[in-house]
Amino acid sequence: MHGMMEETKLKKSAQPIVTLSDTTTFKGVLRFKEMLCIRGNFSGTIQAESGELIIDKGAAVQADLISVTSLTVYGTVRAPVRASDKIDLCSGAEIRGDLAAGRLRIADGVIFEGKCSMIDAGKEDIEIFARPTSEIKAELRQG
């Protein structure tokens, strides 16, 4: 069983990561699937509804829109961002722009300027206050 867990970890870590190196400057529309790491400079539009984007330390991204599944930022971003799953702002990151995400994590030491809105990431919420309290109390007494 232990060997199976190790094999699963290896498969996950073997996912190819396309990297724009720190010597790269790219302008235009960037579309990708799976995973992309930007270490250089980018300006334009990033569209990857089924992709994970990493903005590495020292990278600078200026975009009119970033639309991805998830975004992890260590560098600098100036753009409105929509992430259907999550946005992670790591220590040392600087982000200026409005964020919309299913989940958001902001570490200590992050510079963030903009508005944040939470979007439905396709998970069904349970509204506990939709039922009358008398029903909830009766159910609790039975249990």
N, C-alpha and C positions, 0 to 999 in steps of 0.2 A: 504494500500500500504506500509506503514511504517513497518508493521509486516512482510511482504514478504521480504523486504530488510534485516531485522534482521535474518530471517530464512536462507537466502542465505549466509550471513556472518558466521552463525553457522555451516552450512554444509561445507564451505571451511575450517574453523578452526578445524573441526572435523577430517580432513584427518590424518590418522595414521602416526606418525613419528617414525621410528625405530632408536634407539639411541645406539651407542657403548659408554658406560660410560667412565669417566675419569680414571677408574681403569682397562680398557680393553686394551690389546695389541693383535693386530691381524696381522698375516703375511699370504700372499697368494693372491688368486684371489677373488675379491669381486664383485658380481653381484647382482643388486637389481632393483626394479621398484618403482615408486612413490617417496618417500622421505627418506633420510638417514642423520642422524646427527652423526658425529664422534667427540667425546670429549676426546678420549684417543690417543693411538699411533697405526699407521697403516703403514705397508710396503708391497709392492707388486704391484698389478694391480687393478684398479677400472674400471669396464665397466657397464654402465647403460645408454644406449642411450635414454631410456624413464624415466630417473630419475633425481631428484634434490638432490644435495649433499651439505651439510653444514659442514664446518670444523670449529668447535667452538673454542672460546678463550682457549688457553692452549693446544689444540690438536696439534699433530705433524704427518704429513703424508709424507711419502717418497715412491714414486711410479715410475715405469718405464712408466706408462701411466694412465691418468685419462680421461675417455671419458664419458660425461654425457650430459643431456639436459641443466642444469644450475648448476653453482657452486657459493656458497657464502662462503667467507673465512674471518674468524676472527683470526685464529691461524696461524700455520706454514705449508707450503707446499713446498716440493721439488719434482717437477714432471712436465713433459710436460702435458698440459691440452687442451682438445678439448671439447668445449661446444657448441652444435648446436644452443642454444638460447643465453645465457648470462653468464657472469662472473662478480660477484660483489666482489671487494676487499675492505673490511671494515677497518676502522681505527685500527691500531695495527697489521694488518695482515703482514705476511712475506711470499713472494712467490718467489721461484727461479726455473725458467723453462720457456719454450716457451709456449705462450698462443695462441689459435685459438678460436675465438668466433664470434657469430653474433652481439653481443653487449658487451661492456666492460665499467665498471664503477670502477674508482680507487679513493678512499677517501683520504683525507689528512692523513699523518702519516703512509702510507703503504710503506713497503720495497719491491721493485720489481726489479728482475734481470732476464732478458731474452728478447726474441723478442716477438712481438705481431703481429698477422695477423687477419684480419677480414674475416669471411667466410659468404657466402650467406646463410641466415637462411630461405630460401624458400620464401622470399618476393620478389615480382616483383618490380624492381626499375623503375622509370620514368626518362628517359634520355632526359632532356630538350634541349640539344644541338644537338640531332639527326635530328631535323627539321631545314630547312633553316630559317634564321632570317626573311626573307621577309614574310613567312607564319605566323610566330608568331606575327609580327607587324600588318599584315592585320587582324588577329584574334582579337588583342587587340583594333584596331580601331573600329571594329564592336561592341564590347562589351561595 
